[in-house]
Each structure stands twice: as structure tokens, then as C-alpha cells.
Amino acid sequence: MKYTKVQVKPGAKQTFKPFDIEVKEPNLQDRAKLNDALMDKNAEQNFTFFLGIIRDNTRYTDDELNVYSLEELVAMSTAIIEHCNKKKLKK
């Protein structure tokens, strides 16, 4: 499985420094699972939701993730969503 470095950047009101994470290159099934979760109007977008996105798309262990703040984890999941849904160039 191929992984790509993705930069996690703070939002307008966030104070952490940018950092890189390794994200799995998604296939169509991975993208479908992610987008289905995002579009599910009954799903609560809580801590567990964002953590699930990170766990499904990276190799980080719980111990490695536990050192990050809530705002960093939410930003990580946002970077993963953007990476998985970036415009695909036709060859």
C-alpha cells in the first residue's frame, strides 16, 4: 500500500505549527467509505468520528495519536478528507 506525505495546517483560529502526516493513497472503495461517512446526516461528527477517519487512512497507533491535541486531530482528519478528494487528473 502506498502512503503520501500530507501537510496539516492550522485553521484561522488554531495555534499549532504545521506538520506532516503519512496518508494512505485511497482507492475508490476507500473514498466511497470516507464520503459515505461524511454525507451520513445521522452520523455525529464528534471526536470518535474524526479519530476514525485518521485510523482508517494512516498507520498511526493510539499511543502516537494520543500526543496530539483535539484541534490537531480535527485538522489531521480535514487534511485527510481533502487529500482523498483532491481532483484526480485524467491520464
N, C-alpha and C positions, 0 to 999 in steps of 0.2 A: 504494500500500500504506500502511496506517495503522500508526503507531507510538505507543506509550503509555509514559509515564514510570513506571518501577517502582523502588521504593526497595530497595536492597541493604543488609541489616542484618547486623551481626556476630552470630555464634552466642555461646553462653555462654563459650567459652574463646578467642574471637577478639578481636583488639585493634584492628582498623581502625575508622575512623569510617564511619558510614552514608553512602551516596552513591546518586545516581540514575543509572539507565541507561534508554535508549530501547529498548523491546522491540516486535517486530512483533506486531500483533494476529493471532493464529493462526486459520486456517480449520480445518475438520475434518481435512483431509489433513495439515496441519502438526501438529495434535495427535496424529493417529494415528502419524506418523513418530516424534515425540518419545516417546510412550508405548510404542511397539514397542521402541525402543532401551532404555528403562528396564526393560521386562519381559523382555528377552532375557537368559536365565540364562547364556548363553555369552559375553556381552559383558563385557569387563573395564571396570570403572568407574575408569579411570585419567585422567591429565592430558589425553590426546587426546580421551577420551570427553567430559569436561566442556567442553573447548575447542570441540568440535563442536557442542554444544548452544548455546553462545554465538554461534558463527559462523552457525549456521542461523537464529537468531532475532533478530539485531541487525545493524547496519551497521558495526560496528567493524572497523577494519583490523588486521592483525597488529601493526603498529607501535603502534597505540593500545592493544591488548590486552597488549602486552609490558611495559607500565609497571606492571601490576597484579601483586600477589603471588599465590602459589598459593592462599592462603586467600581472597583477594578473588575470584579467578576461580571457585573452587568455590562461593562464596556467590552469585556472579552467576548461575551455572547453576542453583542451587537456587531463586533468586528467579524465574528464567525458567520453571522447571518449575511452581512454584506459580502464577504468572501464567497460564500456558497451561491449567492445570487448575482454575482457580477456578470456583466454582459459577456456572453460566450461568443467568440469570434468564429465565423464560419471559415473553413479552410478551402 
